[in-house]
Amino acid sequence: MSTIAERVRALLDDLSTDELEERVIEYVIKEVHNGRRLTEVLHDPYVRNRLSEERIQHVMENPEVVGALEDQIAESFQKRDFGFAD
């Protein structure tokens, strides 16, 4: 059975992780809107040094990140720039 102190510590860890994840989500969205590819952004040290692979997967499922990717895809179709050629 866990003590109250352990439960409080776990709660605070969860809150700090959620805040950190939110900052990474904001970073990813900003970079995608700046025209960078998601795979490139996810390999940035800023992302890799802050989140585990599991948490990065969670970031990729965020509706705001998905929306940013949808915007990028729509813009690519409008410009007919699909990123296949350099």
Secondary structure as UniProt FT lines:
FT   HELIX           4..33
FT   TURN            34..35
FT   HELIX           38..42
FT   HELIX           45..48
FT   TURN            49..50
FT   HELIX           53..60
FT   HELIX           63..79
//
